[in-house]
Amino acid sequence: MLEDDARLILLHPDDNVLICVRAIAAGDPPLSGGTIPACEGIAIGHKIARMPLRAGDKVIKYGAPIGSMTADAAAGHWVHMHNMKSDYISSHTRTALEQDA
């Protein structure tokens, strides 16, 4: 857990995303000691940009790349399938699996 914010976990020091362990609402007090704005609502377990990310940047979680950004995201923004893609699971497979769930 980040020492200065119990709402977030930093899984590895090289990560460029944080994990929400408590729901965050848009306009909540700034995250991580005031260095990251609470820009939008983010659910428990979801990723939040630790720093500005640009389209094409690798998303680093657990100290390893898990995907690539498809759109820019400022620090504090939700990072999910609307602005990133997996580098390991094709999008047509992901869509089919989501529809079956």
Secondary structure, DSSP 8 states (H G I E B T S, - for coil): -BTTBTTEE-SSTT-SEEEESS-B-TT-S-BTTTTB---S-B-TT-EEESS-B-TT-EEEETTEEEEEESS-B-TT-EESTTTEEESSS-HHHHHHHHHH-
